[in-house]
Amino acid sequence: MTRTFHIMEKDEWMRFVPYFHPMYGSHYIDLPSGKILVAVAFSTEGSEDHFADTAEKLSLPHPVLEGNQKLSVEHVAELSHLGITTEHTVLDVARAAAKIHPLVRLRIW
C-alpha cells in the first residue's frame, strides 16, 4: 500500500473519508488557495478506483510508479509556497509537506 497525494477542496476530501484505510487513512496540510494537499491510503482497491473516477482533485504523480516525473505547472501553482518548482517531483512534495505535518510523509507498506 502506498500513499498517494492529491490537491482538492476540503469538502470534497470529507466526502471520501469512509473510503480511506481505517488505520492509515488520510492526512493533509492547508494550502494558501484554500485547498488542501492530502496524502491518502485506501481501504480497498475498489475504494481507490472510486476515488480516482469520481473525486474532483488534482492528483500528483504516483510516488512509486511516477516518482521521477517532474511536477506540472498546475501542481507548482498550488505548492510554490513550499519551495516547489517544476524541477521537483512528488517525492520532494512529500518531504516538504512532512515538515509541516509529519503524517503527510510518504509511506509504503
C-alpha positions in Angstrom: 0.0 0.0 0.0 1.4 3.4 -1.0 0.1 6.8 0.0 -0.9 9.0 -3.0 -1.0 12.8 -3.0 -3.8 15.0 -4.2 -4.8 18.6 -4.2 -8.5 19.2 -3.5 -11.2 21.1 -1.7 -11.6 20.1 2.0 -15.3 19.4 1.5 -14.5 17.1 -1.4 -12.0 15.3 0.8 -14.6 14.8 3.5 -16.9 13.1 1.0 -14.3 10.3 0.6 -13.2 9.8 4.2 -15.1 6.5 4.5 -13.0 5.1 1.6 -9.7 5.6 3.2 -7.8 2.9 5.1 -9.2 2.6 8.7 -5.7 2.8 10.3 -3.6 4.8 7.9 -6.4 7.0 6.4 -5.5 10.4 5.2 -3.7 13.4 6.4 -3.5 16.9 4.9 -2.0 20.3 5.0 -3.8 23.5 4.2 -2.7 25.4 1.1 -2.9 29.2 0.6 -5.5 28.7 -2.1 -8.0 27.3 0.4 -7.5 23.8 -0.9 -5.6 21.0 0.8 -2.7 18.7 -0.1 -3.8 15.3 1.1 -1.9 12.0 1.4 -4.3 9.1 1.3 -4.2 5.3 1.8 -7.2 3.4 0.6 -9.1 0.6 2.4 -9.6 -1.4 -0.8 -8.8 -1.3 -4.5 -12.4 -0.6 -5.2 -12.3 2.5 -2.9 -9.2 3.7 -4.7 -10.9 3.2 -8.1 -14.0 5.1 -6.9 -11.9 8.0 -5.7 -9.9 8.0 -9.0 -13.0 8.0 -11.1 -15.3 10.4 -9.2 -13.3 12.8 -6.9 -12.7 16.4 -8.0 -9.0 16.6 -7.5 -5.6 17.4 -9.0 -3.5 14.2 -8.4 0.2 14.4 -8.2 2.2 11.7 -9.9 2.2 8.3 -8.2 5.2 8.2 -5.8 6.2 4.7 -6.8 5.2 4.4 -10.5 6.0 8.0 -11.4 8.3 9.2 -8.6 10.8 10.7 -11.0 8.2 12.6 -13.1 8.5 16.4 -12.7 5.5 18.3 -11.5 3.2 20.2 -13.7 2.7 24.0 -13.7 -0.7 23.4 -12.1 0.9 21.5 -9.2 3.5 24.1 -8.8 0.9 26.9 -8.7 -0.6 25.3 -5.6 2.6 24.2 -3.9 5.1 27.0 -4.7 4.9 28.3 -1.1 6.6 25.1 -0.1 9.5 26.0 -2.4 8.3 23.5 -5.0 9.2 24.2 -8.7 8.7 22.4 -12.0 12.1 20.8 -11.3 10.6 18.9 -8.3 8.8 15.6 -8.0 6.1 14.2 -5.8 8.9 12.9 -3.5 10.1 16.4 -2.9 6.5 17.5 -2.2 6.1 14.7 0.4 9.3 15.7 2.1 8.3 19.4 2.2 4.8 18.7 3.4 6.1 16.3 6.1 8.0 19.3 7.7 4.6 20.9 8.3 2.6 17.7 9.2 4.8 14.6 9.8 1.9 12.2 8.9 1.8 13.5 5.4 5.1 11.8 4.7 5.4 9.2 2.0 4.8 5.7 3.4 5.0 2.4 1.7 3.8 -0.8 3.4 
